[in-house]
Amino acid sequence: MAKYKTYKHIKAIAQDDRNGCWSASMAWWTKAVPTISNYTDDEIMVEYSHLRATNGGLTFPDGFRQMLSDPKWGMTVEVTTSSYFAFEWIKTGLKKAPVMLGFWDSRVGGHHAVVVHDYSSHITTGSVVTYMDPNGGYHQTRPGLWSMGMGRSIIVGYRK
């Protein structure tokens, strides 16, 4: 049973290229938060082009943190290397809206951005998160304490 509001009805957005997860995630987040104007991933990419690395991705952690800290999003932005703290902030943030998450993901071989929109904990299955993954453009569920970050920066952005 979901502990938080579900957002699976909002169609996932696939990233345009290998390094566009940040703009696709941010565009999806704007669709999920009713008090924010909607933006396309292309509009996000243009607006924050000054924070991009030469490969087209956002510089991480600084560029990603700067984008999330833009006052128009109304986010609290936290940076840690601890999965424990990251998930505490995710659970706090989900009380208001989906949560932007940037981390090192070994499945993509680099930093990745997703939007977490559900968290639950069960005695038999443990903690589970559901998120919009722009790498393929779908909603995915994973064990809550998957090995994200591996000692690297984890950035969590959630509504104030």
N, C-alpha and C positions, 0 to 999 in steps of 0.2 A: 504494500500500500504506500503510495507516495506521501511524503511528509510535507511537501511544498506544492505550490501551484504547478500544474503541468504546462509545458510549452511545446510539446511534440506536434501540436496542430500547426505550428508555424513552420513552413517548409524550410528545410536546411538550405544553406547557400554553399555551393562548391567554389573553392578558390579557383581563380583564373589560370594560375600557374603555380609552379613548385614553391614560390615564396610569397604567395598572396594570402596566407591564412589569416593574417592580422586584419586585413581590410574586409575580408569576407565575414570574419567573426564579428567585427565591429558593426558591419552593416546588418547582420542578423540580430545583434543585440538591440539596435535601434528599432527594429520591427517588434521586438518582444517587450520593450519598455514603452508603455502608452504615452508617457509624459515627455518623450524625446521625439524630435522630428526624425522622420525616416531618411536614411541615406543609403545610396547604393555602394557596393564595394569600390566601384570606379571613383565615385565622389570622395570616399574616404581616402583612397590611394592618392588622389590629386592633392587633397587638403593637407595630408601629412607627408608629402613627397620630400620635404626637407629633412625628415627623420629616417629616410631610407638608406640602406647600405647599397653598395654597388651591385649586389645580386638581386635587388628589388625588394628584399625583405626589410622589415623594420630593424634598426639597430637594437640589439638586445643586450642588456636590460634597459639602457637609457632611453632609446627611442620609444619603446613600448610603454614604459612608465610615463614619459612625457605625453604621449597620445592619450592615455587613460586619465591623466591629470588635467586635461583641458577642462576648464570650468563648465563648459556647456554640457558635459556628460554628468556632472554632479556625482562623481565617484570619490570614494576613499580608496587610495591605492597603497597596498602593502607589499613589501619585498622581504623575502626570507629564503633560506636554503633548507628549511624544515617542512616536510610533508605534513607533519602534525599541525603546525601553525597555519599552513595554507588551508587545510581542511577546516580548521576552526573558523577562519575568516570566510570560507565558502559557506559554511552552515549559517553564520551570522548574516551574510549578504543575501542568501536565498530567501530570507524572511521578507525582503522587499522586491527583488527582481533577479533575473539571471545574473551570473557572475562571470566576468571576463577572466581568463586564466592563461598566462604565458609561462612556458616551462621547457626544459630540455626533454625531447621525446625521442627515445632510441628508435622507435618505429619509423620515424621520418628522417632520422639522422641529423637532427638539428633542433633549434628552438621552434616551438609550435604554439599557436594560439587557438583556443577553443572557448565555447561558452557553456559553462555548467548551468543546468537548469533544474536538477533534482538531486537530492541526496537522501538516502534512507539507510537504516541500520536494522538488521534482522539477527536474531539469535543464531539461526542456522546458516545464513549465508554471509553474515558480516556486513560491512559497510559497502554501499554501492552508489556510484554517481552516474547520472545521465547527462550527456552534453551534446551540443551541436558541434560536429567535427567537419570543418570545411575541406579537409583532405578526403575528398570523395563526395562531400555534401550529404551527410546523413546524421541521424541521431544515434548515439551509441551509448551502451551501458558498460561500465568497467568496475572492477573491485575498487572501493573507495581509497585504499592506500596503495595504489599501483606505484611503481617506482618512478615517480616523476622527479625531475631535477637532478638526481644523483649528485648531490652536493653543489649544484649550480643554483643560480637565482630562479626563484619562482615568484611570479608577480600575480597578485590577485587584485582585481578592480571590482568594487561593489558599490551600489547606490548608498549615498549618505542617508 
